[in-house]
């Protein structure tokens, strides 16, 4: 919880402070499933290239990327799409605590969105949960399967392929093979599997 002695700057300064805003069971998933503060800052800087940009986090979980990036870039709008309603509810609760106004969480499967409404994208390999051991799932409230992994990655590939020139994309812990050839890698941290892309054609 944010107290009188804890400032917003302190909350966004490191993962431990930020994760204190979440329930214990959600906090325990942070290292594997939620974007770190460091990565959120780096991704936010790249994606918030122009004021007013609309940036979508595909598989936003409990909102850690959107809230951190939104706090640091108040002149842009951040959206998170998440199919688990319980996680969207937690994200909204934390947003109210932090009063970060330029963030919106959408309860939906990402295949249901109109992507023309967004300019740039963040993707922390949300679909990989379909390939890992069941003991590492966030929960069992949605279906998991290898076929879903390939369906979702193929769908996202198609979405990215149709986006206009100049679209920016940040991928984290994701395969190069799932990025359309029209995207050029402009920044990379191999150790972190952190990659920034711009669509050039």
C-alpha positions in Angstrom: 0.0 0.0 0.0 1.1 3.6 -0.6 1.5 5.4 2.7 2.2 9.0 3.6 5.9 8.1 3.8 6.0 6.4 0.4 6.1 8.7 -2.6 5.1 7.8 -6.2 8.8 8.2 -7.2 9.7 5.5 -4.6 7.0 3.2 -5.8 8.3 3.3 -9.4 11.9 3.1 -8.4 12.2 -0.7 -8.0 10.3 -3.9 -8.3 10.1 -4.6 -4.6 8.3 -1.3 -3.9 6.0 -1.7 -6.9 5.1 -5.3 -6.1 4.0 -4.3 -2.6 0.9 -2.9 -4.2 -0.2 -6.4 -5.3 -1.7 -9.3 -3.2 0.7 -11.9 -2.0 -0.2 -14.5 -4.6 0.1 -12.0 -7.4 3.5 -10.7 -6.0 4.9 -14.2 -6.1 4.3 -14.4 -9.9 6.2 -11.2 -10.6 9.6 -12.5 -11.5 8.3 -15.0 -14.1 5.2 -13.3 -15.5 5.2 -9.5 -14.9 7.4 -6.9 -16.7 10.2 -5.5 -14.4 10.4 -1.8 -13.7 13.7 -1.6 -15.6 12.3 -3.2 -18.8 9.1 -1.1 -18.5 11.2 2.1 -18.4 13.3 1.1 -21.4 10.4 0.0 -23.5 8.4 3.0 -22.5 11.1 5.4 -23.7 11.2 3.7 -27.1 7.5 3.4 -27.6 6.5 6.9 -26.4 8.2 8.4 -29.4 5.6 11.2 -30.1 3.1 12.9 -27.8 -0.3 11.4 -28.0 0.8 8.0 -29.1 -1.5 5.1 -28.3 0.6 2.1 -27.1 -0.9 -1.4 -26.5 0.5 -4.0 -24.2 -0.6 -7.4 -25.5 -1.3 -9.6 -22.5 -1.0 -6.9 -19.8 -1.5 -9.1 -16.8 -1.8 -7.0 -13.7 -0.7 -3.9 -15.5 2.8 -3.4 -14.4 4.2 -2.3 -17.8 1.3 0.1 -18.6 1.3 1.7 -15.2 5.1 2.3 -15.1 5.4 3.5 -18.7 2.3 5.6 -18.2 3.7 7.3 -15.1 6.9 8.2 -16.9 5.2 9.3 -20.1 2.1 11.2 -19.2 1.8 12.7 -22.7 1.1 9.2 -24.3 -1.8 6.8 -23.7 -1.1 3.2 -22.7 -3.6 0.4 -23.1 -3.4 -3.2 -21.8 -5.5 -6.0 -23.1 -5.8 -9.1 -20.9 -8.2 -12.0 -21.1 -8.3 -12.8 -17.4 -10.9 -10.6 -15.8 -9.4 -11.1 -12.3 -6.1 -9.6 -13.4 -7.8 -6.7 -15.1 -9.6 -6.1 -11.8 -6.3 -6.0 -9.9 -4.7 -3.7 -12.5 -7.6 -1.3 -12.2 -7.3 -1.3 -8.4 -3.6 -0.5 -8.5 -4.2 2.2 -11.1 -6.6 3.9 -8.7 -4.1 3.8 -5.9 -1.4 5.4 -8.2 -3.8 7.8 -10.0 -2.1 7.2 -13.3 -4.8 8.7 -15.6 -3.3 7.9 -19.1 -3.8 4.1 -18.7 -6.7 1.9 -19.8 -7.1 -1.8 -19.2 -9.3 -3.8 -21.6 -10.8 -7.2 -20.6 -10.7 -9.1 -23.8 -8.9 -11.7 -25.9 -6.3 -9.8 -28.0 -7.9 -11.2 -31.2 -11.0 -9.2 -30.5 -9.4 -5.8 -30.8 -9.4 -3.2 -33.6 -5.7 -2.6 -34.0 -6.1 0.5 -36.1 -6.8 2.2 -32.8 -3.2 1.8 -31.6 0.1 3.2 -32.8 2.8 1.0 -31.2 3.0 -2.3 -29.3 4.7 -4.0 -26.4 4.8 -7.8 -26.2 6.3 -9.8 -23.4 5.7 -13.3 -24.9 2.3 -13.6 -23.3 1.5 -16.8 -25.2 4.5 -18.8 -23.9 2.4 -19.8 -20.9 0.8 -22.3 -23.3 4.1 -24.2 -23.6 5.4 -24.3 -20.0 4.7 -26.7 -17.2 1.3 -26.4 -15.6 2.9 -25.7 -12.2 4.1 -22.4 -13.7 0.7 -21.2 -15.0 -0.6 -17.9 -13.7 -3.8 -19.8 -13.0 -6.1 -22.4 -14.6 -8.9 -20.0 -15.5 -8.2 -20.1 -19.2 -7.3 -22.8 -21.7 -3.7 -23.7 -22.3 -2.3 -25.7 -25.3 0.5 -25.8 -27.8 -2.0 -25.2 -30.6 -3.2 -22.0 -28.9 0.4 -20.8 -28.7 0.8 -21.2 -32.5 -2.6 -19.8 -33.2 -2.0 -16.6 -31.1 1.6 -16.1 -32.5 0.4 -16.5 -36.1 -2.5 -14.0 -35.4 -0.1 -11.5 -33.9 2.3 -11.9 -36.8 -0.6 -11.0 -39.1 -1.6 -8.0 -37.1 2.0 -6.6 -37.1 2.4 -7.3 -40.8 -0.7 -5.1 -41.5 0.4 -2.1 -39.4 1.6 1.1 -41.2 5.2 2.1 -41.7 6.7 3.7 -38.6 5.0 1.3 -36.2 7.2 0.7 -33.2 7.4 -2.6 -31.4 9.2 -3.8 -28.3 9.5 -7.6 -27.7 10.8 -9.1 -24.5 11.7 -12.8 -24.1 10.4 -13.4 -27.6 11.6 -15.1 -30.7 12.9 -13.2 -33.7 11.1 -15.6 -36.0 7.7 -14.2 -35.0 8.5 -10.7 -36.3 7.5 -9.8 -39.9 10.5 -9.0 -42.2 9.3 -5.4 -42.7 10.4 -4.6 -39.1 14.0 -3.6 -38.6 15.8 -4.3 -35.3 17.1 -0.9 -34.0 18.0 -1.7 -30.4 18.8 -5.0 -28.7 20.0 -6.3 -25.4 20.8 -10.0 -26.1 21.3 -10.8 -22.4 17.9 -9.5 -21.5 16.2 -10.7 -24.7 15.0 -7.1 -25.1 14.4 -5.9 -28.6 13.1 -2.7 -30.2 11.8 -2.7 -33.8 10.5 -0.2 -36.3 8.4 -1.1 -39.4 10.2 0.5 -42.4 8.0 -0.7 -45.2 
